[in-house]
Amino acid sequence: MAWVFLAIAVVFEIAFALGTNATNGFTRLWPSVLTLVAAAGGIFTLSLALRTLDVGVGYTIWTGLGSIGTVVFGALVYKERITLPKLLSFASIIAGAVTLKLASGL
């Protein structure tokens, strides 16, 4: 169940990051409200995942996958470019997350 909570936390993290851009410096009410709800939801579900997962593993996967998702959806929603260095960085993050999971024995 911890991995399910972590997956939900990642979705909230991506929504938070993308929503922050939509708030226009927290000057737009509804994007700001949704961004704050996403931030709270992400931290809450991460805390549920960390009941079982090591904090180093859970937090690293949360931020890593959240970063990758933000870049991918940033390209889709905000038309940001995905370059070769970004792709290589994605691969490094994924390899690190997989290695952490294997090393933790979970």
N, C-alpha and C positions, 0 to 999 in steps of 0.2 A: 504493500500500500504506500510505502514511502516514495517509491518511484512514481506513482500516480500523482501524489501531492507535489513532487518535484516538477513533473511535467506541467501541471496546472500553474505552478509558480513561474515557470519559464514563459508560459503564455501571458500571464499577468505582467511579467517583466518586459516583454516585447510591447505589449499594449501601453505600458507606462512610458517607455522610451519614445514610441511613435506619438503618443498623446502629448508628451511634453512639447514636441515640435508644433503640434496643432494648437496649443494654448496661446501661442503668440506672446510668450512671456507672462503667462497666467493672466492675460487680459481678457480672454474669452471664457465666459462662465461654464458652459456645458463641457467643452473639451477639458477645462481645468478640473471640474468635478469628476469626470471619467478618469482622468489621469491620476488624481488622488485616490480614487477607489481602486484603480489597478495597482498602485503602489502598495496600498494597505493589503490588498488581496495577495499580492506577490510575497510580501513579508510574512503574512499569516500562514500561507500554504507552505512556504519554505520552512517556517518554524515547525510545522507538522511533520515535514519530511525529515527534519534534523532530529526528531525524536529517535529515529532509527539509524539514519546515515551519519557517518563522520562529518563534522562541520567542514573540514577541508575538501572532502569529496563533494558534498551537497552544494556548498557555496560556489566552488569552482565550476561545477556543471551548470548551475543556475546562471552565473554570470557569463560563462562561455557560450552556452546555447542561446541565452538572451541576446548576447552581442551578435551572434551569427544571424539569428532571426531578425534582429533590428536592421542589420545591413541588407538582408534579403528583402524584407518588406519595405525598407526605406527605398530600395531600388524600384519596387513595384508601385508603391504609393506616391513617393515623392520624386520619382525618376532620377534617383542618385545612381551614379555609375559603379559597377562592380568591375574592378581591375584585377589583373593577374596578382599583384601583391596582396589584394584582399582575399582572393581565392587561396593563395598559399597560407595566409593567416588562418583562414577557416580550417584548412587541413591540419594545421598545427594545434588549433584549439580542440578539434575533434580527437586527434591522436592523444593529446594530453588528458582529455576527459576519459577516454577509453582506458588509458594506462592507469589513471587514478582508480577507476572502477575495478580493474583487474587486481591492482595492488591492495585494494581494501578487502578483497575477498567477498564482496557482497553480490 
